[in-house]
Amino acid sequence: MEKTYLQPNNVPKPAGDYSQGLKVKGGTLVVISGQVAWDAQGNLVGKGDFAAQTRQVFENLKNMLASAGGTFKDVVKLGIFLKNREDFAIFKGIRAQYLAAPYPPTTLLVVKDLAREEWLLEVEVMAVVDK
């Protein structure tokens, strides 16, 4: 698989830890639904604790990627849904434990609510694996 990060001169540089675009050649597309802070038994991890929920979300993503033969290095798109803008600094710190530069193209939305009141965030990814 070949990745080319896109940053044309006529588009502003990213304002944070993400890429403006990415072109991928080869590989298999893996699309992972938004993951929330449920463990494998369907129990909420970290009720009211944003950091604990974020760690569980990334562990779920890691396990989903592994089931497709991938890792976070294979992620080509990240979608983040937060209930509270103020939690983004915590999110960034935990995300940095799983993802490294160059960061994938990313969309961050601060939303009024998620499907369940107790969820504080939801994260979805697309990846391209060589398998």
C-alpha positions in Angstrom: 0.0 0.0 0.0 1.2 3.5 -0.9 0.1 6.6 1.0 0.5 10.1 -0.3 -0.5 13.0 2.0 -2.1 15.9 0.2 -1.3 19.5 1.0 -1.7 21.7 -2.1 -0.4 25.2 -1.8 -3.9 26.6 -2.4 -5.4 25.0 0.7 -4.6 26.1 4.3 -2.3 24.0 6.3 -3.9 21.9 9.1 -4.6 23.8 12.3 -3.9 20.8 14.4 -2.9 17.1 14.5 -4.5 16.0 11.2 -3.8 15.9 7.5 -5.8 17.8 4.9 -6.0 14.7 2.6 -4.6 11.4 1.8 -4.3 9.4 -1.4 -4.0 5.6 -1.0 -2.9 3.1 -3.7 -3.4 -0.6 -3.1 -4.7 -2.4 -0.1 -8.2 -3.3 1.3 -10.6 -0.7 2.7 -11.8 -1.3 6.3 -14.7 0.8 7.6 -15.3 0.7 11.3 -18.5 2.1 12.8 -18.4 4.6 15.6 -17.0 3.0 18.7 -18.2 3.9 22.2 -17.0 3.1 25.7 -18.5 -0.4 25.9 -16.4 -3.4 26.9 -16.7 -6.7 25.1 -19.6 -7.7 27.4 -21.5 -4.5 26.5 -20.8 -2.8 29.8 -20.2 1.0 29.9 -16.6 1.7 31.0 -16.0 5.0 32.8 -19.5 6.4 33.5 -19.0 10.2 33.7 -15.2 9.8 33.2 -14.1 11.1 29.8 -10.6 9.8 29.9 -11.7 6.3 30.8 -14.3 6.3 28.0 -11.7 7.6 25.5 -9.2 4.8 26.4 -12.0 2.2 26.0 -12.9 3.7 22.6 -9.3 3.5 21.4 -9.0 -0.1 22.7 -12.2 -1.0 20.8 -10.8 0.6 17.7 -7.4 -1.2 18.2 -9.2 -4.5 18.5 -11.4 -3.9 15.4 -8.4 -2.9 13.4 -6.5 -6.0 14.5 -9.5 -8.2 13.5 -9.0 -6.9 9.9 -5.2 -7.4 10.0 -4.5 -3.7 10.7 -3.1 -1.2 13.2 -3.5 2.5 13.8 -0.8 3.0 11.2 -3.3 1.9 8.6 -6.0 4.5 9.5 -6.7 6.8 6.6 -9.7 8.8 8.1 -10.8 9.5 11.6 -14.2 10.9 12.7 -14.6 12.2 16.2 -17.8 13.1 18.0 -17.5 14.8 21.4 -20.3 16.0 23.6 -18.1 18.6 25.3 -15.6 20.8 23.5 -13.6 21.2 26.7 -12.8 17.5 26.6 -10.7 17.8 23.4 -7.4 18.4 25.2 -7.9 15.1 27.1 -8.9 13.4 23.9 -5.7 14.6 22.1 -3.5 13.3 24.9 -5.0 9.9 24.8 -5.1 9.8 21.0 -1.4 10.5 20.9 -0.9 7.2 22.7 -2.4 5.4 19.7 -1.8 7.5 16.7 1.4 9.3 15.6 2.3 11.8 12.9 1.6 12.0 10.1 -2.0 12.0 11.4 -4.8 10.9 9.1 -7.4 13.3 7.8 -9.8 13.9 10.6 -13.2 15.5 11.2 -14.1 16.6 14.7 -17.7 17.4 15.6 -19.0 18.7 18.9 -22.6 17.3 19.1 -25.5 18.1 21.4 -26.0 14.4 22.2 -25.1 10.9 21.2 -27.4 7.8 20.9 -27.0 7.1 24.6 -26.9 9.8 27.3 -24.0 8.1 29.1 -21.7 8.1 26.1 -19.3 11.1 26.1 -17.7 10.4 22.7 -17.9 8.2 19.7 -15.0 7.7 17.2 -15.1 6.0 13.8 -12.3 5.2 11.4 -11.5 4.0 7.9 -8.3 2.1 7.3 -6.6 0.5 4.4 -4.7 -2.7 5.1 -2.4 -4.7 2.9 -4.2 -7.9 3.5 
